[in-house]
Amino acid sequence: MSWADAFVNAAMLLGGMGPVNPPQSLAGKIFAGCYALYAGLVFIVTAALLFTPVFHRLMHRVHWDDEP
């Protein structure tokens, strides 16, 4: 397996998109791999931004202090 094929398959799996039929050109493989990594990162950041206020409210409700 070439490095481009390995990169696009690994990126698709890490991004949660699953195995793919890779594009035929080298540029297409690099673009697909970078896009899969970008999409996975955007999903994680969006989830963190949505759930941080909920977690913060929960910490206040159970009186979770910073001091030991």
N, CA, C, O and CB atoms as a CASP TS submission, in Angstrom:
PFRMAT TS
TARGET T0000
AUTHOR 0000-0000-0000
METHOD Language model
MODEL 1
PARENT N/A
ATOM      1  N   MET     1       0.852  -1.168   0.000  1.00  0.00           N
ATOM      2  CA  MET     1       0.000   0.000   0.000  1.00  0.00           C
ATOM      3  C   MET     1       0.902   1.237   0.000  1.00  0.00           C
ATOM      4  O   MET     1       1.857   1.316   0.772  1.00  0.00           O
ATOM      5  CB  MET     1      -0.971  -0.005   1.227  1.00  0.00           C
ATOM      6  N   SER     2       0.597   2.174  -0.849  1.00  0.00           N
ATOM      7  CA  SER     2       1.403   3.398  -0.914  1.00  0.00           C
ATOM      8  C   SER     2       1.087   4.287   0.280  1.00  0.00           C
ATOM      9  O   SER     2       0.104   4.073   0.988  1.00  0.00           O
ATOM     10  CB  SER     2       1.146   4.160  -2.239  1.00  0.00           C
ATOM     11  N   TRP     3       1.948   5.301   0.494  1.00  0.00           N
ATOM     12  CA  TRP     3       1.748   6.189   1.634  1.00  0.00           C
ATOM     13  C   TRP     3       0.463   6.990   1.473  1.00  0.00           C
ATOM     14  O   TRP     3      -0.202   7.285   2.465  1.00  0.00           O
ATOM     15  CB  TRP     3       2.945   7.134   1.796  1.00  0.00           C
ATOM     16  N   ALA     4       0.101   7.344   0.250  1.00  0.00           N
ATOM     17  CA  ALA     4      -1.123   8.118   0.027  1.00  0.00           C
ATOM     18  C   ALA     4      -2.355   7.268   0.344  1.00  0.00           C
ATOM     19  O   ALA     4      -3.304   7.761   0.954  1.00  0.00           O
ATOM     20  CB  ALA     4      -1.184   8.630  -1.432  1.00  0.00           C
ATOM     21  N   ASP     5      -2.348   6.000  -0.063  1.00  0.00           N
ATOM     22  CA  ASP     5      -3.463   5.110   0.257  1.00  0.00           C
ATOM     23  C   ASP     5      -3.564   4.881   1.759  1.00  0.00           C
ATOM     24  O   ASP     5      -4.660   4.881   2.319  1.00  0.00           O
ATOM     25  CB  ASP     5      -3.306   3.771  -0.470  1.00  0.00           C
ATOM     26  N   ALA     6      -2.424   4.685   2.409  1.00  0.00           N
ATOM     27  CA  ALA     6      -2.417   4.480   3.853  1.00  0.00           C
ATOM     28  C   ALA     6      -2.921   5.728   4.572  1.00  0.00           C
ATOM     29  O   ALA     6      -3.681   5.623   5.535  1.00  0.00           O
ATOM     30  CB  ALA     6      -1.005   4.114   4.339  1.00  0.00           C
ATOM     31  N   PHE     7      -2.505   6.905   4.114  1.00  0.00           N
ATOM     32  CA  PHE     7      -2.938   8.162   4.739  1.00  0.00           C
ATOM     33  C   PHE     7      -4.442   8.354   4.620  1.00  0.00           C
ATOM     34  O   PHE     7      -5.102   8.671   5.610  1.00  0.00           O
ATOM     35  CB  PHE     7      -2.214   9.349   4.105  1.00  0.00           C
ATOM     36  N   VAL     8      -4.993   8.168   3.430  1.00  0.00           N
ATOM     37  CA  VAL     8      -6.427   8.410   3.253  1.00  0.00           C
ATOM     38  C   VAL     8      -7.249   7.388   4.027  1.00  0.00           C
ATOM     39  O   VAL     8      -8.284   7.749   4.586  1.00  0.00           O
ATOM     40  CB  VAL     8      -6.801   8.370   1.765  1.00  0.00           C
ATOM     41  N   ASN     9      -6.835   6.142   4.080  1.00  0.00           N
ATOM     42  CA  ASN     9      -7.573   5.141   4.845  1.00  0.00           C
ATOM     43  C   ASN     9      -7.501   5.416   6.341  1.00  0.00           C
ATOM     44  O   ASN     9      -8.511   5.316   7.038  1.00  0.00           O
ATOM     45  CB  ASN     9      -7.036   3.747   4.546  1.00  0.00           C
ATOM     46  N   ALA    10      -6.317   5.762   6.842  1.00  0.00           N
ATOM     47  CA  ALA    10      -6.175   6.064   8.270  1.00  0.00           C
ATOM     48  C   ALA    10      -6.974   7.305   8.644  1.00  0.00           C
ATOM     49  O   ALA    10      -7.629   7.326   9.687  1.00  0.00           O
ATOM     50  CB  ALA    10      -4.696   6.259   8.636  1.00  0.00           C
ATOM     51  N   ALA    11      -6.930   8.330   7.816  1.00  0.00           N
ATOM     52  CA  ALA    11      -7.665   9.562   8.111  1.00  0.00           C
ATOM     53  C   ALA    11      -9.168   9.328   8.095  1.00  0.00           C
ATOM     54  O   ALA    11      -9.889   9.863   8.937  1.00  0.00           O
ATOM     55  CB  ALA    11      -7.299  10.652   7.109  1.00  0.00           C
ATOM     56  N   MET    12      -9.641   8.539   7.149  1.00  0.00           N
ATOM     57  CA  MET    12     -11.081   8.251   7.088  1.00  0.00           C
ATOM     58  C   MET    12     -11.521   7.455   8.313  1.00  0.00           C
ATOM     59  O   MET    12     -12.599   7.706   8.852  1.00  0.00           O
ATOM     60  CB  MET    12     -11.427   7.476   5.797  1.00  0.00           C
ATOM     61  N   LEU    13     -10.720   6.514   8.754  1.00  0.00           N
ATOM     62  CA  LEU    13     -11.071   5.734   9.942  1.00  0.00           C
ATOM     63  C   LEU    13     -11.022   6.600  11.197  1.00  0.00           C
ATOM     64  O   LEU    13     -11.912   6.502  12.041  1.00  0.00           O
ATOM     65  CB  LEU    13     -10.129   4.532  10.093  1.00  0.00           C
ATOM     66  N   LEU    14     -10.003   7.444  11.337  1.00  0.00           N
ATOM     67  CA  LEU    14      -9.909   8.321  12.499  1.00  0.00           C
ATOM     68  C   LEU    14     -11.017   9.368  12.502  1.00  0.00           C
ATOM     69  O   LEU    14     -11.488   9.766  13.567  1.00  0.00           O
ATOM     70  CB  LEU    14      -8.551   9.005  12.533  1.00  0.00           C
ATOM     71  N   GLY    15     -11.429   9.807  11.345  1.00  0.00           N
ATOM     72  CA  GLY    15     -12.493  10.804  11.240  1.00  0.00           C
ATOM     73  C   GLY    15     -13.875  10.213  11.408  1.00  0.00           C
ATOM     74  O   GLY    15     -14.864  10.946  11.395  1.00  0.00           O
ATOM     75  N   GLY    16     -13.966   8.905  11.564  1.00  0.00           N
ATOM     76  CA  GLY    16     -15.260   8.276  11.763  1.00  0.00           C
ATOM     77  C   GLY    16     -16.035   8.042  10.489  1.00  0.00           C
ATOM     78  O   GLY    16     -17.226   7.739  10.546  1.00  0.00           O
ATOM     79  N   MET    17     -15.405   8.171   9.353  1.00  0.00           N
ATOM     80  CA  MET    17     -16.106   8.011   8.088  1.00  0.00           C
ATOM     81  C   MET    17     -16.008   6.586   7.549  1.00  0.00           C
ATOM     82  O   MET    17     -16.691   6.242   6.584  1.00  0.00           O
ATOM     83  CB  MET    17     -15.557   8.984   7.070  1.00  0.00           C
ATOM     84  N   GLY    18     -15.173   5.762   8.156  1.00  0.00           N
ATOM     85  CA  GLY    18     -15.055   4.373   7.747  1.00  0.00           C
ATOM     86  C   GLY    18     -14.158   4.180   6.547  1.00  0.00           C
ATOM     87  O   GLY    18     -13.664   5.149   5.971  1.00  0.00           O
ATOM     88  N   PRO    19     -13.947   2.936   6.169  1.00  0.00           N
ATOM     89  CA  PRO    19     -13.104   2.660   4.998  1.00  0.00           C
ATOM     90  C   PRO    19     -13.773   3.164   3.717  1.00  0.00           C
ATOM     91  O   PRO    19     -14.998   3.249   3.629  1.00  0.00           O
ATOM     92  CB  PRO    19     -12.815   1.145   4.884  1.00  0.00           C
ATOM     93  N   VAL    20     -12.967   3.486   2.762  1.00  0.00           N
ATOM     94  CA  VAL    20     -13.474   4.107   1.534  1.00  0.00           C
ATOM     95  C   VAL    20     -12.896   3.423   0.305  1.00  0.00           C
ATOM     96  O   VAL    20     -11.934   2.660   0.383  1.00  0.00           O
ATOM     97  CB  VAL    20     -13.140   5.607   1.508  1.00  0.00           C
ATOM     98  N   ASN    21     -13.505   3.717  -0.815  1.00  0.00           N
ATOM     99  CA  ASN    21     -12.868   3.443  -2.105  1.00  0.00           C
ATOM    100  C   ASN    21     -12.078   4.706  -2.414  1.00  0.00           C
ATOM    101  O   ASN    21     -12.668   5.730  -2.760  1.00  0.00           O
ATOM    102  CB  ASN    21     -13.932   3.084  -3.266  1.00  0.00           C
ATOM    103  N   PRO    22     -10.764   4.655  -2.298  1.00  0.00           N
ATOM    104  CA  PRO    22      -9.981   5.892  -2.390  1.00  0.00           C
ATOM    105  C   PRO    22     -10.048   6.523  -3.772  1.00  0.00           C
ATOM    106  O   PRO    22     -10.232   5.835  -4.776  1.00  0.00           O
ATOM    107  CB  PRO    22      -8.539   5.620  -2.031  1.00  0.00           C
ATOM    108  N   PRO    23      -9.896   7.833  -3.808  1.00  0.00           N
ATOM    109  CA  PRO    23      -9.798   8.518  -5.098  1.00  0.00           C
ATOM    110  C   PRO    23      -8.593   7.999  -5.878  1.00  0.00           C
ATOM    111  O   PRO    23      -7.671   7.422  -5.302  1.00  0.00           O
ATOM    112  CB  PRO    23      -9.693  10.049  -4.898  1.00  0.00           C
ATOM    113  N   GLN    24      -8.611   8.205  -7.166  1.00  0.00           N
ATOM    114  CA  GLN    24      -7.559   7.644  -8.019  1.00  0.00           C
ATOM    115  C   GLN    24      -6.309   8.503  -8.090  1.00  0.00           C
ATOM    116  O   GLN    24      -5.217   7.968  -8.280  1.00  0.00           O
ATOM    117  CB  GLN    24      -8.087   7.438  -9.400  1.00  0.00           C
ATOM    118  N   SER    25      -6.431   9.812  -7.945  1.00  0.00           N
ATOM    119  CA  SER    25      -5.256  10.675  -8.077  1.00  0.00           C
ATOM    120  C   SER    25      -4.612  10.930  -6.722  1.00  0.00           C
ATOM    121  O   SER    25      -5.263  10.824  -5.683  1.00  0.00           O
ATOM    122  CB  SER    25      -5.638  12.005  -8.736  1.00  0.00           C
ATOM    123  N   LEU    26      -3.335  11.264  -6.744  1.00  0.00           N
ATOM    124  CA  LEU    26      -2.609  11.565  -5.514  1.00  0.00           C
ATOM    125  C   LEU    26      -3.205  12.792  -4.828  1.00  0.00           C
ATOM    126  O   LEU    26      -3.370  12.790  -3.608  1.00  0.00           O
ATOM    127  CB  LEU    26      -1.114  11.789  -5.809  1.00  0.00           C
ATOM    128  N   ALA    27      -3.526  13.829  -5.580  1.00  0.00           N
ATOM    129  CA  ALA    27      -4.108  15.037  -4.997  1.00  0.00           C
ATOM    130  C   ALA    27      -5.468  14.742  -4.366  1.00  0.00           C
ATOM    131  O   ALA    27      -5.795  15.275  -3.306  1.00  0.00           O
ATOM    132  CB  ALA    27      -4.248  16.131  -6.064  1.00  0.00           C
ATOM    133  N   GLY    28      -6.249  13.902  -5.015  1.00  0.00           N
ATOM    134  CA  GLY    28      -7.550  13.529  -4.458  1.00  0.00           C
ATOM    135  C   GLY    28      -7.415  12.769  -3.156  1.00  0.00           C
ATOM    136  O   GLY    28      -8.210  12.967  -2.238  1.00  0.00           O
ATOM    137  N   LYS    29      -6.417  11.897  -3.062  1.00  0.00           N
ATOM    138  CA  LYS    29      -6.187  11.129  -1.835  1.00  0.00           C
ATOM    139  C   LYS    29      -5.751  12.041  -0.692  1.00  0.00           C
ATOM    140  O   LYS    29      -6.220  11.898   0.438  1.00  0.00           O
ATOM    141  CB  LYS    29      -5.128  10.042  -2.074  1.00  0.00           C
ATOM    142  N   ILE    30      -4.856  12.973  -0.988  1.00  0.00           N
ATOM    143  CA  ILE    30      -4.395  13.905   0.040  1.00  0.00           C
ATOM    144  C   ILE    30      -5.542  14.799   0.487  1.00  0.00           C
ATOM    145  O   ILE    30      -5.703  15.039   1.684  1.00  0.00           O
ATOM    146  CB  ILE    30      -3.221  14.757  -0.480  1.00  0.00           C
ATOM    147  N   PHE    31      -6.344  15.299  -0.455  1.00  0.00           N
ATOM    148  CA  PHE    31      -7.487  16.136  -0.095  1.00  0.00           C
ATOM    149  C   PHE    31      -8.488  15.361   0.754  1.00  0.00           C
ATOM    150  O   PHE    31      -8.966  15.881   1.762  1.00  0.00           O
ATOM    151  CB  PHE    31      -8.173  16.675  -1.354  1.00  0.00           C
ATOM    152  N   ALA    32      -8.812  14.140   0.375  1.00  0.00           N
ATOM    153  CA  ALA    32      -9.778  13.343   1.127  1.00  0.00           C
ATOM    154  C   ALA    32      -9.280  13.065   2.537  1.00  0.00           C
ATOM    155  O   ALA    32     -10.062  13.110   3.487  1.00  0.00           O
ATOM    156  CB  ALA    32     -10.063  12.028   0.404  1.00  0.00           C
ATOM    157  N   GLY    33      -7.994  12.780   2.687  1.00  0.00           N
ATOM    158  CA  GLY    33      -7.426  12.535   4.004  1.00  0.00           C
ATOM    159  C   GLY    33      -7.449  13.768   4.883  1.00  0.00           C
ATOM    160  O   GLY    33      -7.839  13.695   6.048  1.00  0.00           O
ATOM    161  N   CYS    34      -7.034  14.901   4.334  1.00  0.00           N
ATOM    162  CA  CYS    34      -7.046  16.148   5.105  1.00  0.00           C
ATOM    163  C   CYS    34      -8.464  16.558   5.466  1.00  0.00           C
ATOM    164  O   CYS    34      -8.703  17.037   6.575  1.00  0.00           O
ATOM    165  CB  CYS    34      -6.364  17.269   4.321  1.00  0.00           C
ATOM    166  N   TYR    35      -9.402  16.380   4.555  1.00  0.00           N
ATOM    167  CA  TYR    35     -10.791  16.734   4.828  1.00  0.00           C
ATOM    168  C   TYR    35     -11.372  15.846   5.919  1.00  0.00           C
ATOM    169  O   TYR    35     -12.135  16.333   6.754  1.00  0.00           O
ATOM    170  CB  TYR    35     -11.631  16.625   3.555  1.00  0.00           C
ATOM    171  N   ALA    36     -11.041  14.573   5.941  1.00  0.00           N
ATOM    172  CA  ALA    36     -11.541  13.667   6.979  1.00  0.00           C
ATOM    173  C   ALA    36     -10.996  14.069   8.345  1.00  0.00           C
ATOM    174  O   ALA    36     -11.736  14.068   9.329  1.00  0.00           O
ATOM    175  CB  ALA    36     -11.154  12.209   6.660  1.00  0.00           C
ATOM    176  N   LEU    37      -9.709  14.413   8.416  1.00  0.00           N
ATOM    177  CA  LEU    37      -9.139  14.867   9.683  1.00  0.00           C
ATOM    178  C   LEU    37      -9.760  16.182  10.129  1.00  0.00           C
ATOM    179  O   LEU    37     -10.040  16.359  11.314  1.00  0.00           O
ATOM    180  CB  LEU    37      -7.627  15.020   9.561  1.00  0.00           C
ATOM    181  N   TYR    38      -9.978  17.105   9.203  1.00  0.00           N
ATOM    182  CA  TYR    38     -10.602  18.388   9.508  1.00  0.00           C
ATOM    183  C   TYR    38     -12.032  18.187  10.010  1.00  0.00           C
ATOM    184  O   TYR    38     -12.430  18.800  11.001  1.00  0.00           O
ATOM    185  CB  TYR    38     -10.595  19.297   8.268  1.00  0.00           C
ATOM    186  N   ALA    39     -12.798  17.344   9.344  1.00  0.00           N
ATOM    187  CA  ALA    39     -14.184  17.112   9.738  1.00  0.00           C
ATOM    188  C   ALA    39     -14.251  16.477  11.128  1.00  0.00           C
ATOM    189  O   ALA    39     -15.128  16.830  11.916  1.00  0.00           O
ATOM    190  CB  ALA    39     -14.892  16.216   8.707  1.00  0.00           C
ATOM    191  N   GLY    40     -13.355  15.559  11.441  1.00  0.00           N
ATOM    192  CA  GLY    40     -13.327  14.963  12.768  1.00  0.00           C
ATOM    193  C   GLY    40     -12.985  15.983  13.835  1.00  0.00           C
ATOM    194  O   GLY    40     -13.576  15.972  14.914  1.00  0.00           O
ATOM    195  N   LEU    41     -12.038  16.867  13.550  1.00  0.00           N
ATOM    196  CA  LEU    41     -11.652  17.901  14.498  1.00  0.00           C
ATOM    197  C   LEU    41     -12.795  18.884  14.726  1.00  0.00           C
ATOM    198  O   LEU    41     -13.046  19.277  15.865  1.00  0.00           O
ATOM    199  CB  LEU    41     -10.410  18.640  14.005  1.00  0.00           C
ATOM    200  N   VAL    42     -13.484  19.282  13.678  1.00  0.00           N
ATOM    201  CA  VAL    42     -14.617  20.195  13.807  1.00  0.00           C
ATOM    202  C   VAL    42     -15.717  19.556  14.661  1.00  0.00           C
ATOM    203  O   VAL    42     -16.338  20.242  15.473  1.00  0.00           O
ATOM    204  CB  VAL    42     -15.168  20.579  12.412  1.00  0.00           C
ATOM    205  N   PHE    43     -15.962  18.273  14.492  1.00  0.00           N
ATOM    206  CA  PHE    43     -16.981  17.584  15.290  1.00  0.00           C
ATOM    207  C   PHE    43     -16.614  17.597  16.771  1.00  0.00           C
ATOM    208  O   PHE    43     -17.470  17.859  17.617  1.00  0.00           O
ATOM    209  CB  PHE    43     -17.158  16.135  14.802  1.00  0.00           C
ATOM    210  N   ILE    44     -15.350  17.316  17.093  1.00  0.00           N
ATOM    211  CA  ILE    44     -14.919  17.291  18.491  1.00  0.00           C
ATOM    212  C   ILE    44     -15.009  18.681  19.117  1.00  0.00           C
ATOM    213  O   ILE    44     -15.469  18.810  20.251  1.00  0.00           O
ATOM    214  CB  ILE    44     -13.483  16.756  18.600  1.00  0.00           C
ATOM    215  N   VAL    45     -14.585  19.712  18.411  1.00  0.00           N
ATOM    216  CA  VAL    45     -14.637  21.079  18.937  1.00  0.00           C
ATOM    217  C   VAL    45     -16.083  21.521  19.140  1.00  0.00           C
ATOM    218  O   VAL    45     -16.396  22.143  20.156  1.00  0.00           O
ATOM    219  CB  VAL    45     -13.912  22.052  17.988  1.00  0.00           C
ATOM    220  N   THR    46     -16.962  21.215  18.201  1.00  0.00           N
ATOM    221  CA  THR    46     -18.366  21.589  18.325  1.00  0.00           C
ATOM    222  C   THR    46     -19.014  20.880  19.512  1.00  0.00           C
ATOM    223  O   THR    46     -19.764  21.501  20.264  1.00  0.00           O
ATOM    224  CB  THR    46     -19.123  21.261  17.033  1.00  0.00           C
ATOM    225  N   ALA    47     -18.739  19.612  19.685  1.00  0.00           N
ATOM    226  CA  ALA    47     -19.288  18.874  20.825  1.00  0.00           C
ATOM    227  C   ALA    47     -18.782  19.462  22.136  1.00  0.00           C
ATOM    228  O   ALA    47     -19.552  19.590  23.088  1.00  0.00           O
ATOM    229  CB  ALA    47     -18.920  17.383  20.734  1.00  0.00           C
ATOM    230  N   ALA    48     -17.513  19.819  22.202  1.00  0.00           N
ATOM    231  CA  ALA    48     -16.961  20.411  23.422  1.00  0.00           C
ATOM    232  C   ALA    48     -17.624  21.748  23.724  1.00  0.00           C
ATOM    233  O   ALA    48     -17.939  22.034  24.879  1.00  0.00           O
ATOM    234  CB  ALA    48     -15.443  20.593  23.294  1.00  0.00           C
ATOM    235  N   LEU    49     -17.840  22.568  22.703  1.00  0.00           N
ATOM    236  CA  LEU    49     -18.487  23.862  22.922  1.00  0.00           C
ATOM    237  C   LEU    49     -19.937  23.710  23.371  1.00  0.00           C
ATOM    238  O   LEU    49     -20.433  24.526  24.148  1.00  0.00           O
ATOM    239  CB  LEU    49     -18.428  24.696  21.652  1.00  0.00           C
ATOM    240  N   LEU    50     -20.615  22.683  22.894  1.00  0.00           N
ATOM    241  CA  LEU    50     -22.006  22.478  23.292  1.00  0.00           C
ATOM    242  C   LEU    50     -22.141  21.890  24.692  1.00  0.00           C
ATOM    243  O   LEU    50     -23.063  22.248  25.425  1.00  0.00           O
ATOM    244  CB  LEU    50     -22.692  21.577  22.300  1.00  0.00           C
ATOM    245  N   PHE    51     -21.237  20.996  25.069  1.00  0.00           N
ATOM    246  CA  PHE    51     -21.381  20.308  26.350  1.00  0.00           C
ATOM    247  C   PHE    51     -20.650  20.977  27.509  1.00  0.00           C
ATOM    248  O   PHE    51     -20.888  20.607  28.659  1.00  0.00           O
ATOM    249  CB  PHE    51     -20.894  18.915  26.213  1.00  0.00           C
ATOM    250  N   THR    52     -19.775  21.942  27.256  1.00  0.00           N
ATOM    251  CA  THR    52     -19.073  22.613  28.339  1.00  0.00           C
ATOM    252  C   THR    52     -20.022  23.351  29.280  1.00  0.00           C
ATOM    253  O   THR    52     -19.862  23.218  30.493  1.00  0.00           O
ATOM    254  CB  THR    52     -18.064  23.580  27.772  1.00  0.00           C
ATOM    255  N   PRO    53     -20.994  24.116  28.800  1.00  0.00           N
ATOM    256  CA  PRO    53     -21.908  24.777  29.744  1.00  0.00           C
ATOM    257  C   PRO    53     -22.737  23.785  30.568  1.00  0.00           C
ATOM    258  O   PRO    53     -23.023  24.045  31.736  1.00  0.00           O
ATOM    259  CB  PRO    53     -22.842  25.705  28.988  1.00  0.00           C
ATOM    260  N   VAL    54     -23.117  22.673  29.980  1.00  0.00           N
ATOM    261  CA  VAL    54     -23.877  21.659  30.708  1.00  0.00           C
ATOM    262  C   VAL    54     -23.020  21.067  31.824  1.00  0.00           C
ATOM    263  O   VAL    54     -23.487  20.917  32.953  1.00  0.00           O
ATOM    264  CB  VAL    54     -24.364  20.544  29.748  1.00  0.00           C
ATOM    265  N   PHE    55     -21.783  20.734  31.516  1.00  0.00           N
ATOM    266  CA  PHE    55     -20.875  20.187  32.517  1.00  0.00           C
ATOM    267  C   PHE    55     -20.598  21.214  33.620  1.00  0.00           C
ATOM    268  O   PHE    55     -20.527  20.864  34.798  1.00  0.00           O
ATOM    269  CB  PHE    55     -19.559  19.743  31.857  1.00  0.00           C
ATOM    270  N   HIS    56     -20.445  22.470  33.233  1.00  0.00           N
ATOM    271  CA  HIS    56     -20.194  23.533  34.203  1.00  0.00           C
ATOM    272  C   HIS    56     -21.384  23.689  35.143  1.00  0.00           C
ATOM    273  O   HIS    56     -21.195  23.848  36.349  1.00  0.00           O
ATOM    274  CB  HIS    56     -19.902  24.863  33.485  1.00  0.00           C
ATOM    275  N   ARG    57     -22.592  23.647  34.621  1.00  0.00           N
ATOM    276  CA  ARG    57     -23.797  23.733  35.446  1.00  0.00           C
ATOM    277  C   ARG    57     -23.876  22.539  36.400  1.00  0.00           C
ATOM    278  O   ARG    57     -24.242  22.697  37.565  1.00  0.00           O
ATOM    279  CB  ARG    57     -25.061  23.796  34.557  1.00  0.00           C
ATOM    280  N   LEU    58     -23.537  21.358  35.914  1.00  0.00           N
ATOM    281  CA  LEU    58     -23.537  20.162  36.753  1.00  0.00           C
ATOM    282  C   LEU    58     -22.521  20.284  37.891  1.00  0.00           C
ATOM    283  O   LEU    58     -22.794  19.879  39.021  1.00  0.00           O
ATOM    284  CB  LEU    58     -23.233  18.920  35.905  1.00  0.00           C
ATOM    285  N   MET    59     -21.360  20.839  37.587  1.00  0.00           N
ATOM    286  CA  MET    59     -20.352  21.030  38.629  1.00  0.00           C
ATOM    287  C   MET    59     -20.861  21.974  39.713  1.00  0.00           C
ATOM    288  O   MET    59     -20.611  21.741  40.896  1.00  0.00           O
ATOM    289  CB  MET    59     -19.053  21.573  38.023  1.00  0.00           C
ATOM    290  N   HIS    60     -21.566  23.029  39.332  1.00  0.00           N
ATOM    291  CA  HIS    60     -22.132  23.940  40.321  1.00  0.00           C
ATOM    292  C   HIS    60     -23.234  23.261  41.133  1.00  0.00           C
ATOM    293  O   HIS    60     -23.339  23.480  42.340  1.00  0.00           O
ATOM    294  CB  HIS    60     -22.681  25.191  39.635  1.00  0.00           C
ATOM    295  N   ARG    61     -24.041  22.453  40.488  1.00  0.00           N
ATOM    296  CA  ARG    61     -25.159  21.810  41.171  1.00  0.00           C
ATOM    297  C   ARG    61     -24.680  20.848  42.255  1.00  0.00           C
ATOM    298  O   ARG    61     -25.312  20.748  43.306  1.00  0.00           O
ATOM    299  CB  ARG    61     -26.029  21.067  40.166  1.00  0.00           C
ATOM    300  N   VAL    62     -23.573  20.138  42.020  1.00  0.00           N
ATOM    301  CA  VAL    62     -23.069  19.193  43.014  1.00  0.00           C
ATOM    302  C   VAL    62     -22.019  19.844  43.917  1.00  0.00           C
ATOM    303  O   VAL    62     -21.367  19.164  44.710  1.00  0.00           O
ATOM    304  CB  VAL    62     -22.476  17.961  42.322  1.00  0.00           C
ATOM    305  N   HIS    63     -21.860  21.158  43.794  1.00  0.00           N
ATOM    306  CA  HIS    63     -20.923  21.925  44.633  1.00  0.00           C
ATOM    307  C   HIS    63     -19.503  21.380  44.544  1.00  0.00           C
ATOM    308  O   HIS    63     -18.840  21.170  45.560  1.00  0.00           O
ATOM    309  CB  HIS    63     -21.385  21.912  46.090  1.00  0.00           C
ATOM    310  N   TRP    64     -19.058  21.160  43.339  1.00  0.00           N
ATOM    311  CA  TRP    64     -17.717  20.642  43.082  1.00  0.00           C
ATOM    312  C   TRP    64     -16.723  21.789  43.143  1.00  0.00           C
ATOM    313  O   TRP    64     -16.652  22.588  42.209  1.00  0.00           O
ATOM    314  CB  TRP    64     -17.646  19.924  41.706  1.00  0.00           C
ATOM    315  N   ASP    65     -15.954  21.889  44.219  1.00  0.00           N
ATOM    316  CA  ASP    65     -15.010  22.971  44.410  1.00  0.00           C
ATOM    317  C   ASP    65     -13.660  22.634  43.795  1.00  0.00           C
ATOM    318  O   ASP    65     -13.360  21.474  43.510  1.00  0.00           O
ATOM    319  CB  ASP    65     -14.853  23.280  45.888  1.00  0.00           C
ATOM    320  N   ASP    66     -12.853  23.670  43.595  1.00  0.00           N
ATOM    321  CA  ASP    66     -11.514  23.470  43.058  1.00  0.00           C
ATOM    322  C   ASP    66     -10.525  23.040  44.120  1.00  0.00           C
ATOM    323  O   ASP    66      -9.503  22.431  43.802  1.00  0.00           O
ATOM    324  CB  ASP    66     -11.030  24.729  42.399  1.00  0.00           C
ATOM    325  N   GLU    67     -10.810  23.345  45.377  1.00  0.00           N
ATOM    326  CA  GLU    67      -9.872  23.039  46.456  1.00  0.00           C
ATOM    327  C   GLU    67     -10.023  21.581  46.895  1.00  0.00           C
ATOM    328  O   GLU    67     -11.128  21.038  46.903  1.00  0.00           O
ATOM    329  CB  GLU    67     -10.095  23.989  47.655  1.00  0.00           C
ATOM    330  N   PRO    68      -8.896  20.952  47.262  1.00  0.00           N
ATOM    331  CA  PRO    68      -8.984  19.541  47.710  1.00  0.00           C
ATOM    332  C   PRO    68      -9.572  19.382  49.082  1.00  0.00           C
ATOM    333  O   PRO    68      -9.700  18.260  49.572  1.00  0.00           O
ATOM    334  CB  PRO    68      -7.630  18.908  47.697  1.00  0.00           C
TER
END
